[in-house]
Amino acid sequence: MPTLLLVNRVDELVPRMTTSLLLEAALRRGLDARVCALAGLWLAADGRPMAAAIRPPTPPAARDDEPARARWLAALGATPAEPLAIGPADRLWIRTNPACDTGRAAQHRLALDLAALAAERGTAWPTRRPA
């Protein structure tokens, strides 16, 4: 069951960003975490929400090694995306801020519409911190 983190752009992630820390923590907990940029969402011909998802490389061993974490994020940005159907058993974490990114307003609207469709079909939207 993939956990998909939706971000504005993968190459904008930096080591101290909350989204980067969430991704790293999810991987350390053994989740099948993936990352997708806003521009990597579409609706398949059969009506399934789809994502161009990146499976991240293994995060660095030392959590406080910021240069290693920067290299890890650079490797993430260089990893090719694979099509992923967003299914009922998946989790979707929306890590974008449309109010601060008005230049991609149409992409944000599309992302929220596809996320709503996925939610109607059973995809989970985490609403609080897991226990």
Backbone as XML, in Angstrom:
<?xml version="1.0"?>
<chain id="A" units="angstrom">
  <residue number="1" name="MET">
    <atom name="N" x="0.833" y="-1.157" z="0.000"/>
    <atom name="CA" x="0.000" y="0.000" z="0.000"/>
    <atom name="C" x="0.891" y="1.238" z="0.000"/>
  </residue>
  <residue number="2" name="PRO">
    <atom name="N" x="1.010" y="1.914" z="-1.133"/>
    <atom name="CA" x="1.870" y="3.095" z="-1.207"/>
    <atom name="C" x="1.321" y="4.287" z="-0.425"/>
  </residue>
  <residue number="3" name="THR">
    <atom name="N" x="2.245" y="5.071" z="0.088"/>
    <atom name="CA" x="1.958" y="6.376" z="0.674"/>
    <atom name="C" x="2.555" y="7.381" z="-0.290"/>
  </residue>
  <residue number="4" name="LEU">
    <atom name="N" x="1.701" y="8.187" z="-0.901"/>
    <atom name="CA" x="2.144" y="9.121" z="-1.929"/>
    <atom name="C" x="2.174" y="10.533" z="-1.360"/>
  </residue>
  <residue number="5" name="LEU">
    <atom name="N" x="3.347" y="11.163" z="-1.412"/>
    <atom name="CA" x="3.488" y="12.556" z="-1.011"/>
    <atom name="C" x="3.419" y="13.414" z="-2.259"/>
  </residue>
  <residue number="6" name="LEU">
    <atom name="N" x="2.430" y="14.269" z="-2.317"/>
    <atom name="CA" x="2.253" y="15.164" z="-3.452"/>
    <atom name="C" x="2.922" y="16.490" z="-3.126"/>
  </residue>
  <residue number="7" name="VAL">
    <atom name="N" x="3.883" y="16.886" z="-3.962"/>
    <atom name="CA" x="4.649" y="18.116" z="-3.743"/>
    <atom name="C" x="4.524" y="19.023" z="-4.957"/>
  </residue>
  <residue number="8" name="ASN">
    <atom name="N" x="4.872" y="20.295" z="-4.787"/>
    <atom name="CA" x="4.857" y="21.214" z="-5.934"/>
    <atom name="C" x="5.814" y="20.704" z="-7.017"/>
  </residue>
  <residue number="9" name="ARG">
    <atom name="N" x="7.075" y="20.566" z="-6.627"/>
    <atom name="CA" x="8.113" y="20.037" z="-7.523"/>
    <atom name="C" x="9.112" y="19.268" z="-6.682"/>
  </residue>
  <residue number="10" name="VAL">
    <atom name="N" x="9.555" y="18.133" z="-7.172"/>
    <atom name="CA" x="10.489" y="17.296" z="-6.425"/>
    <atom name="C" x="11.829" y="18.000" z="-6.258"/>
  </residue>
  <residue number="11" name="ASP">
    <atom name="N" x="12.256" y="18.731" z="-7.274"/>
    <atom name="CA" x="13.570" y="19.387" z="-7.192"/>
    <atom name="C" x="13.575" y="20.595" z="-6.252"/>
  </residue>
  <residue number="12" name="GLU">
    <atom name="N" x="12.423" y="20.949" z="-5.678"/>
    <atom name="CA" x="12.363" y="22.042" z="-4.707"/>
    <atom name="C" x="12.525" y="21.564" z="-3.261"/>
  </residue>
  <residue number="13" name="LEU">
    <atom name="N" x="12.576" y="20.263" z="-3.053"/>
    <atom name="CA" x="12.737" y="19.737" z="-1.690"/>
    <atom name="C" x="14.148" y="20.015" z="-1.177"/>
  </residue>
  <residue number="14" name="VAL">
    <atom name="N" x="14.227" y="20.447" z="0.072"/>
    <atom name="CA" x="15.510" y="20.710" z="0.716"/>
    <atom name="C" x="15.548" y="19.948" z="2.042"/>
  </residue>
  <residue number="15" name="PRO">
    <atom name="N" x="16.750" y="19.692" z="2.592"/>
    <atom name="CA" x="16.881" y="18.823" z="3.759"/>
    <atom name="C" x="16.038" y="19.202" z="4.976"/>
  </residue>
  <residue number="16" name="ARG">
    <atom name="N" x="15.908" y="20.468" z="5.298"/>
    <atom name="CA" x="15.194" y="20.858" z="6.527"/>
    <atom name="C" x="13.696" y="21.081" z="6.306"/>
  </residue>
  <residue number="17" name="MET">
    <atom name="N" x="13.217" y="20.886" z="5.096"/>
    <atom name="CA" x="11.802" y="21.072" z="4.790"/>
    <atom name="C" x="10.983" y="19.968" z="5.458"/>
  </residue>
  <residue number="18" name="THR">
    <atom name="N" x="9.846" y="20.329" z="6.004"/>
    <atom name="CA" x="8.996" y="19.357" z="6.689"/>
    <atom name="C" x="8.649" y="18.181" z="5.783"/>
  </residue>
  <residue number="19" name="THR">
    <atom name="N" x="8.367" y="18.445" z="4.526"/>
    <atom name="CA" x="8.028" y="17.367" z="3.600"/>
    <atom name="C" x="9.183" y="16.377" z="3.454"/>
  </residue>
  <residue number="20" name="SER">
    <atom name="N" x="10.404" y="16.877" z="3.365"/>
    <atom name="CA" x="11.573" y="16.004" z="3.273"/>
    <atom name="C" x="11.704" y="15.152" z="4.531"/>
  </residue>
  <residue number="21" name="LEU">
    <atom name="N" x="11.474" y="15.779" z="5.680"/>
    <atom name="CA" x="11.564" y="15.055" z="6.948"/>
    <atom name="C" x="10.460" y="14.000" z="7.056"/>
  </residue>
  <residue number="22" name="LEU">
    <atom name="N" x="9.243" y="14.323" z="6.594"/>
    <atom name="CA" x="8.155" y="13.344" z="6.589"/>
    <atom name="C" x="8.479" y="12.159" z="5.684"/>
  </residue>
  <residue number="23" name="LEU">
    <atom name="N" x="9.008" y="12.447" z="4.509"/>
    <atom name="CA" x="9.378" y="11.386" z="3.578"/>
    <atom name="C" x="10.425" y="10.476" z="4.198"/>
  </residue>
  <residue number="24" name="GLU">
    <atom name="N" x="11.437" y="11.074" z="4.761"/>
    <atom name="CA" x="12.510" y="10.302" z="5.387"/>
    <atom name="C" x="11.967" y="9.449" z="6.535"/>
  </residue>
  <residue number="25" name="ALA">
    <atom name="N" x="11.114" y="10.026" z="7.373"/>
    <atom name="CA" x="10.534" y="9.279" z="8.497"/>
    <atom name="C" x="9.656" y="8.133" z="8.006"/>
  </residue>
  <residue number="26" name="ALA">
    <atom name="N" x="8.890" y="8.367" z="6.958"/>
    <atom name="CA" x="8.039" y="7.314" z="6.408"/>
    <atom name="C" x="8.884" y="6.147" z="5.903"/>
  </residue>
  <residue number="27" name="LEU">
    <atom name="N" x="9.973" y="6.454" z="5.223"/>
    <atom name="CA" x="10.862" y="5.404" z="4.718"/>
    <atom name="C" x="11.518" y="4.644" z="5.872"/>
  </residue>
  <residue number="28" name="ARG">
    <atom name="N" x="11.935" y="5.361" z="6.898"/>
    <atom name="CA" x="12.564" y="4.714" z="8.053"/>
    <atom name="C" x="11.593" y="3.799" z="8.796"/>
  </residue>
  <residue number="29" name="ARG">
    <atom name="N" x="10.302" y="4.112" z="8.717"/>
    <atom name="CA" x="9.282" y="3.267" z="9.348"/>
    <atom name="C" x="8.861" y="2.103" z="8.464"/>
  </residue>
  <residue number="30" name="GLY">
    <atom name="N" x="9.461" y="2.005" z="7.293"/>
    <atom name="CA" x="9.168" y="0.885" z="6.411"/>
    <atom name="C" x="7.974" y="1.087" z="5.495"/>
  </residue>
  <residue number="31" name="LEU">
    <atom name="N" x="7.463" y="2.318" z="5.399"/>
    <atom name="CA" x="6.353" y="2.573" z="4.493"/>
    <atom name="C" x="6.838" y="2.572" z="3.045"/>
  </residue>
  <residue number="32" name="ASP">
    <atom name="N" x="5.981" y="2.168" z="2.161"/>
    <atom name="CA" x="6.260" y="2.218" z="0.726"/>
    <atom name="C" x="5.927" y="3.626" z="0.251"/>
  </residue>
  <residue number="33" name="ALA">
    <atom name="N" x="6.782" y="4.585" z="0.618"/>
    <atom name="CA" x="6.542" y="5.991" z="0.323"/>
    <atom name="C" x="7.028" y="6.335" z="-1.075"/>
  </residue>
  <residue number="34" name="ARG">
    <atom name="N" x="6.262" y="7.158" z="-1.750"/>
    <atom name="CA" x="6.610" y="7.659" z="-3.081"/>
    <atom name="C" x="6.373" y="9.163" z="-3.096"/>
  </residue>
  <residue number="35" name="VAL">
    <atom name="N" x="6.932" y="9.827" z="-4.097"/>
    <atom name="CA" x="6.785" y="11.268" z="-4.248"/>
    <atom name="C" x="6.287" y="11.554" z="-5.652"/>
  </residue>
  <residue number="36" name="CYS">
    <atom name="N" x="5.385" y="12.535" z="-5.759"/>
    <atom name="CA" x="4.866" y="12.940" z="-7.061"/>
    <atom name="C" x="4.738" y="14.454" z="-7.081"/>
  </residue>
  <residue number="37" name="ALA">
    <atom name="N" x="5.130" y="15.055" z="-8.188"/>
    <atom name="CA" x="4.959" y="16.491" z="-8.378"/>
    <atom name="C" x="3.554" y="16.775" z="-8.902"/>
  </residue>
  <residue number="38" name="LEU">
    <atom name="N" x="3.076" y="17.984" z="-8.670"/>
    <atom name="CA" x="1.752" y="18.374" z="-9.166"/>
    <atom name="C" x="1.579" y="18.069" z="-10.649"/>
  </residue>
  <residue number="39" name="ALA">
    <atom name="N" x="2.605" y="18.359" z="-11.430"/>
    <atom name="CA" x="2.521" y="18.152" z="-12.872"/>
    <atom name="C" x="2.474" y="16.676" z="-13.250"/>
  </residue>
  <residue number="40" name="GLY">
    <atom name="N" x="2.686" y="15.775" z="-12.285"/>
    <atom name="CA" x="2.720" y="14.346" z="-12.571"/>
    <atom name="C" x="1.417" y="13.628" z="-12.284"/>
  </residue>
  <residue number="41" name="LEU">
    <atom name="N" x="0.314" y="14.350" z="-12.220"/>
    <atom name="CA" x="-0.992" y="13.730" z="-11.988"/>
    <atom name="C" x="-1.815" y="13.747" z="-13.265"/>
  </residue>
  <residue number="42" name="TRP">
    <atom name="N" x="-2.595" y="12.708" z="-13.465"/>
    <atom name="CA" x="-3.520" y="12.674" z="-14.592"/>
    <atom name="C" x="-4.626" y="11.673" z="-14.316"/>
  </residue>
  <residue number="43" name="LEU">
    <atom name="N" x="-5.637" y="11.708" z="-15.161"/>
    <atom name="CA" x="-6.746" y="10.783" z="-15.080"/>
    <atom name="C" x="-6.612" y="9.813" z="-16.237"/>
  </residue>
  <residue number="44" name="ALA">
    <atom name="N" x="-6.517" y="8.516" z="-15.938"/>
    <atom name="CA" x="-6.381" y="7.495" z="-16.978"/>
    <atom name="C" x="-7.682" y="7.385" z="-17.772"/>
  </residue>
  <residue number="45" name="ALA">
    <atom name="N" x="-7.584" y="6.794" z="-18.947"/>
    <atom name="CA" x="-8.755" y="6.632" z="-19.811"/>
    <atom name="C" x="-9.873" y="5.845" z="-19.117"/>
  </residue>
  <residue number="46" name="ASP">
    <atom name="N" x="-9.506" y="4.950" z="-18.190"/>
    <atom name="CA" x="-10.516" y="4.158" z="-17.484"/>
    <atom name="C" x="-11.041" y="4.852" z="-16.228"/>
  </residue>
  <residue number="47" name="GLY">
    <atom name="N" x="-10.631" y="6.122" z="-15.997"/>
    <atom name="CA" x="-11.148" y="6.898" z="-14.882"/>
    <atom name="C" x="-10.339" y="6.812" z="-13.603"/>
  </residue>
  <residue number="48" name="ARG">
    <atom name="N" x="-9.226" y="6.082" z="-13.605"/>
    <atom name="CA" x="-8.401" y="5.979" z="-12.399"/>
    <atom name="C" x="-7.480" y="7.188" z="-12.275"/>
  </residue>
  <residue number="49" name="PRO">
    <atom name="N" x="-7.393" y="7.775" z="-11.063"/>
    <atom name="CA" x="-6.382" y="8.815" z="-10.843"/>
    <atom name="C" x="-4.993" y="8.174" z="-10.898"/>
  </residue>
  <residue number="50" name="MET">
    <atom name="N" x="-4.074" y="8.823" z="-11.596"/>
    <atom name="CA" x="-2.724" y="8.299" z="-11.793"/>
    <atom name="C" x="-1.697" y="9.332" z="-11.339"/>
  </residue>
  <residue number="51" name="ALA">
    <atom name="N" x="-0.525" y="8.814" z="-10.970"/>
    <atom name="CA" x="0.586" y="9.673" z="-10.552"/>
    <atom name="C" x="1.885" y="9.168" z="-11.165"/>
  </residue>
  <residue number="52" name="ALA">
    <atom name="N" x="2.717" y="10.095" z="-11.593"/>
    <atom name="CA" x="4.086" y="9.777" z="-11.987"/>
    <atom name="C" x="4.882" y="9.788" z="-10.686"/>
  </residue>
  <residue number="53" name="ALA">
    <atom name="N" x="5.003" y="8.617" z="-10.063"/>
    <atom name="CA" x="5.544" y="8.510" z="-8.713"/>
    <atom name="C" x="7.001" y="8.086" z="-8.722"/>
  </residue>
  <residue number="54" name="ILE">
    <atom name="N" x="7.758" y="8.693" z="-7.840"/>
    <atom name="CA" x="9.176" y="8.370" z="-7.682"/>
    <atom name="C" x="9.338" y="7.556" z="-6.403"/>
  </residue>
  <residue number="55" name="ARG">
    <atom name="N" x="9.988" y="6.409" z="-6.534"/>
    <atom name="CA" x="10.339" y="5.604" z="-5.358"/>
    <atom name="C" x="11.695" y="6.108" z="-4.868"/>
  </residue>
  <residue number="56" name="PRO">
    <atom name="N" x="11.745" y="6.713" z="-3.684"/>
    <atom name="CA" x="12.987" y="7.326" z="-3.218"/>
    <atom name="C" x="14.085" y="6.303" z="-2.933"/>
  </residue>
  <residue number="57" name="PRO">
    <atom name="N" x="15.331" y="6.726" z="-3.108"/>
    <atom name="CA" x="16.439" y="5.874" z="-2.664"/>
    <atom name="C" x="16.450" y="5.811" z="-1.135"/>
  </residue>
  <residue number="58" name="THR">
    <atom name="N" x="17.220" y="4.908" z="-0.589"/>
    <atom name="CA" x="17.344" y="4.770" z="0.865"/>
    <atom name="C" x="17.923" y="6.054" z="1.451"/>
  </residue>
  <residue number="59" name="PRO">
    <atom name="N" x="17.286" y="6.591" z="2.501"/>
    <atom name="CA" x="17.818" y="7.821" z="3.099"/>
    <atom name="C" x="19.151" y="7.570" z="3.794"/>
  </residue>
  <residue number="60" name="PRO">
    <atom name="N" x="19.923" y="8.623" z="4.019"/>
    <atom name="CA" x="21.214" y="8.450" z="4.680"/>
    <atom name="C" x="21.049" y="7.912" z="6.097"/>
  </residue>
  <residue number="61" name="ALA">
    <atom name="N" x="22.071" y="7.201" z="6.551"/>
    <atom name="CA" x="22.020" y="6.578" z="7.883"/>
    <atom name="C" x="21.959" y="7.622" z="8.995"/>
  </residue>
  <residue number="62" name="ALA">
    <atom name="N" x="22.738" y="8.673" z="8.866"/>
    <atom name="CA" x="22.785" y="9.704" z="9.915"/>
    <atom name="C" x="21.712" y="10.757" z="9.646"/>
  </residue>
  <residue number="63" name="ARG">
    <atom name="N" x="20.813" y="10.909" z="10.581"/>
    <atom name="CA" x="19.713" y="11.857" z="10.408"/>
    <atom name="C" x="20.164" y="13.312" z="10.510"/>
  </residue>
  <residue number="64" name="ASP">
    <atom name="N" x="21.310" y="13.552" z="11.126"/>
    <atom name="CA" x="21.780" y="14.925" z="11.308"/>
    <atom name="C" x="22.858" y="15.323" z="10.296"/>
  </residue>
  <residue number="65" name="ASP">
    <atom name="N" x="23.089" y="14.497" z="9.289"/>
    <atom name="CA" x="24.098" y="14.777" z="8.267"/>
    <atom name="C" x="23.421" y="15.509" z="7.104"/>
  </residue>
  <residue number="66" name="GLU">
    <atom name="N" x="23.346" y="16.843" z="7.227"/>
    <atom name="CA" x="22.629" y="17.619" z="6.221"/>
    <atom name="C" x="23.227" y="17.509" z="4.817"/>
  </residue>
  <residue number="67" name="PRO">
    <atom name="N" x="24.563" y="17.494" z="4.635"/>
    <atom name="CA" x="25.101" y="17.304" z="3.287"/>
    <atom name="C" x="24.679" y="15.955" z="2.676"/>
  </residue>
  <residue number="68" name="ALA">
    <atom name="N" x="24.657" y="14.907" z="3.483"/>
    <atom name="CA" x="24.225" y="13.593" z="2.980"/>
    <atom name="C" x="22.742" y="13.622" z="2.623"/>
  </residue>
  <residue number="69" name="ARG">
    <atom name="N" x="21.964" y="14.332" z="3.418"/>
    <atom name="CA" x="20.536" y="14.436" z="3.129"/>
    <atom name="C" x="20.316" y="15.254" z="1.853"/>
  </residue>
  <residue number="70" name="ALA">
    <atom name="N" x="21.138" y="16.263" z="1.617"/>
    <atom name="CA" x="21.035" y="17.046" z="0.380"/>
    <atom name="C" x="21.375" y="16.172" z="-0.821"/>
  </residue>
  <residue number="71" name="ARG">
    <atom name="N" x="22.390" y="15.319" z="-0.691"/>
    <atom name="CA" x="22.729" y="14.391" z="-1.782"/>
    <atom name="C" x="21.598" y="13.394" z="-2.011"/>
  </residue>
  <residue number="72" name="TRP">
    <atom name="N" x="20.973" y="12.940" z="-0.923"/>
    <atom name="CA" x="19.854" y="12.009" z="-1.023"/>
    <atom name="C" x="18.692" y="12.650" z="-1.798"/>
  </residue>
  <residue number="73" name="LEU">
    <atom name="N" x="18.394" y="13.911" z="-1.491"/>
    <atom name="CA" x="17.312" y="14.598" z="-2.196"/>
    <atom name="C" x="17.668" y="14.848" z="-3.660"/>
  </residue>
  <residue number="74" name="ALA">
    <atom name="N" x="18.954" y="15.105" z="-3.926"/>
    <atom name="CA" x="19.389" y="15.257" z="-5.321"/>
    <atom name="C" x="19.208" y="13.936" z="-6.071"/>
  </residue>
  <residue number="75" name="ALA">
    <atom name="N" x="19.538" y="12.829" z="-5.419"/>
    <atom name="CA" x="19.343" y="11.508" z="-6.038"/>
    <atom name="C" x="17.856" y="11.231" z="-6.252"/>
  </residue>
  <residue number="76" name="LEU">
    <atom name="N" x="17.029" y="11.665" z="-5.315"/>
    <atom name="CA" x="15.582" y="11.519" z="-5.465"/>
    <atom name="C" x="15.118" y="12.246" z="-6.717"/>
  </residue>
  <residue number="77" name="GLY">
    <atom name="N" x="15.595" y="13.477" z="-6.889"/>
    <atom name="CA" x="15.213" y="14.265" z="-8.064"/>
    <atom name="C" x="15.691" y="13.674" z="-9.378"/>
  </residue>
  <residue number="78" name="ALA">
    <atom name="N" x="16.743" y="12.866" z="-9.335"/>
    <atom name="CA" x="17.277" y="12.241" z="-10.551"/>
    <atom name="C" x="16.669" y="10.860" z="-10.812"/>
  </residue>
  <residue number="79" name="THR">
    <atom name="N" x="15.850" y="10.377" z="-9.888"/>
    <atom name="CA" x="15.242" y="9.052" z="-10.039"/>
    <atom name="C" x="14.042" y="9.151" z="-10.974"/>
  </residue>
  <residue number="80" name="PRO">
    <atom name="N" x="13.962" y="8.268" z="-11.969"/>
    <atom name="CA" x="12.821" y="8.336" z="-12.888"/>
    <atom name="C" x="11.511" y="7.958" z="-12.198"/>
  </residue>
  <residue number="81" name="ALA">
    <atom name="N" x="10.451" y="8.620" z="-12.624"/>
    <atom name="CA" x="9.116" y="8.340" z="-12.093"/>
    <atom name="C" x="8.508" y="7.152" z="-12.829"/>
  </residue>
  <residue number="82" name="GLU">
    <atom name="N" x="7.616" y="6.474" z="-12.123"/>
    <atom name="CA" x="6.890" y="5.339" z="-12.693"/>
    <atom name="C" x="5.399" y="5.596" z="-12.520"/>
  </residue>
  <residue number="83" name="PRO">
    <atom name="N" x="4.575" y="5.171" z="-13.481"/>
    <atom name="CA" x="3.129" y="5.359" z="-13.321"/>
    <atom name="C" x="2.610" y="4.577" z="-12.117"/>
  </residue>
  <residue number="84" name="LEU">
    <atom name="N" x="1.751" y="5.214" z="-11.347"/>
    <atom name="CA" x="1.143" y="4.584" z="-10.179"/>
    <atom name="C" x="-0.339" y="4.934" z="-10.181"/>
  </residue>
  <residue number="85" name="ALA">
    <atom name="N" x="-1.185" y="3.924" z="-10.212"/>
    <atom name="CA" x="-2.620" y="4.150" z="-10.062"/>
    <atom name="C" x="-2.884" y="4.407" z="-8.582"/>
  </residue>
  <residue number="86" name="ILE">
    <atom name="N" x="-3.563" y="5.489" z="-8.275"/>
    <atom name="CA" x="-3.868" y="5.825" z="-6.885"/>
    <atom name="C" x="-5.118" y="5.033" z="-6.518"/>
  </residue>
  <residue number="87" name="GLY">
    <atom name="N" x="-4.915" y="4.012" z="-5.697"/>
    <atom name="CA" x="-5.989" y="3.072" z="-5.409"/>
    <atom name="C" x="-6.588" y="3.221" z="-4.035"/>
  </residue>
  <residue number="88" name="PRO">
    <atom name="N" x="-7.621" y="2.410" z="-3.759"/>
    <atom name="CA" x="-8.353" y="2.502" z="-2.501"/>
    <atom name="C" x="-7.504" y="2.237" z="-1.256"/>
  </residue>
  <residue number="89" name="ALA">
    <atom name="N" x="-6.479" y="1.439" z="-1.351"/>
    <atom name="CA" x="-5.683" y="1.110" z="-0.171"/>
    <atom name="C" x="-4.540" y="2.089" z="0.052"/>
  </residue>
  <residue number="90" name="ASP">
    <atom name="N" x="-4.379" y="3.049" z="-0.830"/>
    <atom name="CA" x="-3.257" y="3.983" z="-0.748"/>
    <atom name="C" x="-3.550" y="5.140" z="0.203"/>
  </residue>
  <residue number="91" name="ARG">
    <atom name="N" x="-2.471" y="5.834" z="0.578"/>
    <atom name="CA" x="-2.556" y="7.058" z="1.390"/>
    <atom name="C" x="-2.001" y="8.207" z="0.569"/>
  </residue>
  <residue number="92" name="LEU">
    <atom name="N" x="-2.646" y="9.343" z="0.640"/>
    <atom name="CA" x="-2.210" y="10.515" z="-0.106"/>
    <atom name="C" x="-1.957" y="11.649" z="0.875"/>
  </residue>
  <residue number="93" name="TRP">
    <atom name="N" x="-0.721" y="12.133" z="0.900"/>
    <atom name="CA" x="-0.352" y="13.273" z="1.723"/>
    <atom name="C" x="-0.131" y="14.460" z="0.792"/>
  </residue>
  <residue number="94" name="ILE">
    <atom name="N" x="-0.990" y="15.439" z="0.874"/>
    <atom name="CA" x="-0.856" y="16.622" z="0.022"/>
    <atom name="C" x="0.050" y="17.606" z="0.746"/>
  </residue>
  <residue number="95" name="ARG">
    <atom name="N" x="1.226" y="17.828" z="0.182"/>
    <atom name="CA" x="2.248" y="18.681" z="0.801"/>
    <atom name="C" x="2.505" y="19.908" z="-0.069"/>
  </residue>
  <residue number="96" name="THR">
    <atom name="N" x="1.419" y="20.522" z="-0.527"/>
    <atom name="CA" x="1.525" y="21.732" z="-1.334"/>
    <atom name="C" x="0.772" y="22.846" z="-0.622"/>
  </residue>
  <residue number="97" name="ASN">
    <atom name="N" x="1.014" y="24.073" z="-1.045"/>
    <atom name="CA" x="0.311" y="25.211" z="-0.482"/>
    <atom name="C" x="-0.154" y="26.092" z="-1.631"/>
  </residue>
  <residue number="98" name="PRO">
    <atom name="N" x="-1.378" y="25.877" z="-2.110"/>
    <atom name="CA" x="-1.859" y="26.647" z="-3.267"/>
    <atom name="C" x="-1.834" y="28.153" z="-3.036"/>
  </residue>
  <residue number="99" name="ALA">
    <atom name="N" x="-2.068" y="28.603" z="-1.819"/>
    <atom name="CA" x="-2.095" y="30.041" z="-1.551"/>
    <atom name="C" x="-0.733" y="30.695" z="-1.757"/>
  </residue>
  <residue number="100" name="CYS">
    <atom name="N" x="0.341" y="29.919" z="-1.571"/>
    <atom name="CA" x="1.699" y="30.452" z="-1.735"/>
    <atom name="C" x="2.270" y="30.149" z="-3.111"/>
  </residue>
  <residue number="101" name="ASP">
    <atom name="N" x="1.483" y="29.540" z="-3.970"/>
    <atom name="CA" x="1.985" y="29.103" z="-5.276"/>
    <atom name="C" x="0.935" y="29.400" z="-6.346"/>
  </residue>
  <residue number="102" name="THR">
    <atom name="N" x="0.597" y="30.670" z="-6.495"/>
    <atom name="CA" x="-0.480" y="31.043" z="-7.407"/>
    <atom name="C" x="-0.123" y="30.796" z="-8.875"/>
  </residue>
  <residue number="103" name="GLY">
    <atom name="N" x="1.148" y="30.658" z="-9.184"/>
    <atom name="CA" x="1.559" y="30.401" z="-10.562"/>
    <atom name="C" x="1.154" y="29.018" z="-11.059"/>
  </residue>
  <residue number="104" name="ARG">
    <atom name="N" x="0.847" y="28.120" z="-10.127"/>
    <atom name="CA" x="0.417" y="26.769" z="-10.510"/>
    <atom name="C" x="-1.025" y="26.506" z="-10.060"/>
  </residue>
  <residue number="105" name="ALA">
    <atom name="N" x="-1.843" y="27.531" z="-10.085"/>
    <atom name="CA" x="-3.218" y="27.423" z="-9.586"/>
    <atom name="C" x="-3.995" y="26.322" z="-10.313"/>
  </residue>
  <residue number="106" name="ALA">
    <atom name="N" x="-3.843" y="26.222" z="-11.607"/>
    <atom name="CA" x="-4.578" y="25.194" z="-12.367"/>
    <atom name="C" x="-4.112" y="23.793" z="-11.965"/>
  </residue>
  <residue number="107" name="GLN">
    <atom name="N" x="-2.814" y="23.619" z="-11.757"/>
    <atom name="CA" x="-2.307" y="22.312" z="-11.328"/>
    <atom name="C" x="-2.822" y="21.963" z="-9.936"/>
  </residue>
  <residue number="108" name="HIS">
    <atom name="N" x="-2.919" y="22.954" z="-9.060"/>
    <atom name="CA" x="-3.443" y="22.710" z="-7.718"/>
    <atom name="C" x="-4.911" y="22.299" z="-7.778"/>
  </residue>
  <residue number="109" name="ARG">
    <atom name="N" x="-5.705" y="22.988" z="-8.606"/>
    <atom name="CA" x="-7.121" y="22.623" z="-8.744"/>
    <atom name="C" x="-7.253" y="21.196" z="-9.254"/>
  </residue>
  <residue number="110" name="LEU">
    <atom name="N" x="-6.478" y="20.845" z="-10.276"/>
    <atom name="CA" x="-6.515" y="19.481" z="-10.824"/>
    <atom name="C" x="-6.112" y="18.472" z="-9.753"/>
  </residue>
  <residue number="111" name="ALA">
    <atom name="N" x="-5.056" y="18.771" z="-9.006"/>
    <atom name="CA" x="-4.600" y="17.850" z="-7.965"/>
    <atom name="C" x="-5.681" y="17.627" z="-6.917"/>
  </residue>
  <residue number="112" name="LEU">
    <atom name="N" x="-6.326" y="18.690" z="-6.479"/>
    <atom name="CA" x="-7.378" y="18.540" z="-5.478"/>
    <atom name="C" x="-8.582" y="17.790" z="-6.028"/>
  </residue>
  <residue number="113" name="ASP">
    <atom name="N" x="-8.922" y="18.026" z="-7.300"/>
    <atom name="CA" x="-10.030" y="17.280" z="-7.919"/>
    <atom name="C" x="-9.698" y="15.791" z="-8.013"/>
  </residue>
  <residue number="114" name="LEU">
    <atom name="N" x="-8.471" y="15.466" z="-8.429"/>
    <atom name="CA" x="-8.077" y="14.057" z="-8.510"/>
    <atom name="C" x="-7.982" y="13.429" z="-7.125"/>
  </residue>
  <residue number="115" name="ALA">
    <atom name="N" x="-7.517" y="14.192" z="-6.144"/>
    <atom name="CA" x="-7.459" y="13.680" z="-4.776"/>
    <atom name="C" x="-8.869" y="13.408" z="-4.246"/>
  </residue>
  <residue number="116" name="ALA">
    <atom name="N" x="-9.804" y="14.287" z="-4.560"/>
    <atom name="CA" x="-11.192" y="14.073" z="-4.131"/>
    <atom name="C" x="-11.767" y="12.824" z="-4.788"/>
  </residue>
  <residue number="117" name="LEU">
    <atom name="N" x="-11.470" y="12.636" z="-6.068"/>
    <atom name="CA" x="-11.927" y="11.430" z="-6.751"/>
    <atom name="C" x="-11.318" y="10.183" z="-6.111"/>
  </residue>
  <residue number="118" name="ALA">
    <atom name="N" x="-10.026" y="10.241" z="-5.818"/>
    <atom name="CA" x="-9.369" y="9.102" z="-5.172"/>
    <atom name="C" x="-9.986" y="8.840" z="-3.797"/>
  </residue>
  <residue number="119" name="ALA">
    <atom name="N" x="-10.300" y="9.913" z="-3.056"/>
    <atom name="CA" x="-10.908" y="9.747" z="-1.730"/>
    <atom name="C" x="-12.286" y="9.103" z="-1.834"/>
  </residue>
  <residue number="120" name="GLU">
    <atom name="N" x="-13.047" y="9.495" z="-2.849"/>
    <atom name="CA" x="-14.363" y="8.880" z="-3.069"/>
    <atom name="C" x="-14.239" y="7.376" z="-3.306"/>
  </residue>
  <residue number="121" name="ARG">
    <atom name="N" x="-13.111" y="6.984" z="-3.839"/>
    <atom name="CA" x="-12.863" y="5.569" z="-4.141"/>
    <atom name="C" x="-12.120" y="4.854" z="-3.023"/>
  </residue>
  <residue number="122" name="GLY">
    <atom name="N" x="-11.900" y="5.533" z="-1.897"/>
    <atom name="CA" x="-11.343" y="4.865" z="-0.728"/>
    <atom name="C" x="-9.921" y="5.206" z="-0.362"/>
  </residue>
  <residue number="123" name="THR">
    <atom name="N" x="-9.253" y="6.057" z="-1.128"/>
    <atom name="CA" x="-7.887" y="6.447" z="-0.771"/>
    <atom name="C" x="-7.915" y="7.279" z="0.505"/>
  </residue>
  <residue number="124" name="ALA">
    <atom name="N" x="-7.012" y="6.962" z="1.420"/>
    <atom name="CA" x="-6.983" y="7.650" z="2.719"/>
    <atom name="C" x="-6.233" y="8.967" z="2.621"/>
  </residue>
  <residue number="125" name="TRP">
    <atom name="N" x="-6.748" y="9.960" z="3.314"/>
    <atom name="CA" x="-6.094" y="11.253" z="3.484"/>
    <atom name="C" x="-5.739" y="11.341" z="4.942"/>
  </residue>
  <residue number="126" name="PRO">
    <atom name="N" x="-4.479" y="11.188" z="5.321"/>
    <atom name="CA" x="-4.137" y="11.315" z="6.743"/>
    <atom name="C" x="-4.558" y="12.671" z="7.272"/>
  </residue>
  <residue number="127" name="THR">
    <atom name="N" x="-5.276" y="12.661" z="8.397"/>
    <atom name="CA" x="-5.765" y="13.914" z="8.967"/>
    <atom name="C" x="-5.091" y="14.227" z="10.299"/>
  </residue>
  <residue number="128" name="ARG">
    <atom name="N" x="-4.356" y="13.282" z="10.843"/>
    <atom name="CA" x="-3.637" y="13.538" z="12.076"/>
    <atom name="C" x="-2.396" y="12.673" z="12.097"/>
  </residue>
  <residue number="129" name="ARG">
    <atom name="N" x="-1.541" y="12.967" z="13.039"/>
    <atom name="CA" x="-0.303" y="12.206" z="13.180"/>
    <atom name="C" x="-0.609" y="10.771" z="13.611"/>
  </residue>
  <residue number="130" name="PRO">
    <atom name="N" x="-0.015" y="9.776" z="12.940"/>
    <atom name="CA" x="-0.263" y="8.390" z="13.344"/>
    <atom name="C" x="0.268" y="8.119" z="14.745"/>
  </residue>
  <residue number="131" name="ALA">
    <atom name="N" x="-0.412" y="7.237" z="15.453"/>
    <atom name="CA" x="-0.010" y="6.894" z="16.828"/>
    <atom name="C" x="1.220" y="6.026" z="16.837"/>
  </residue>
</chain>
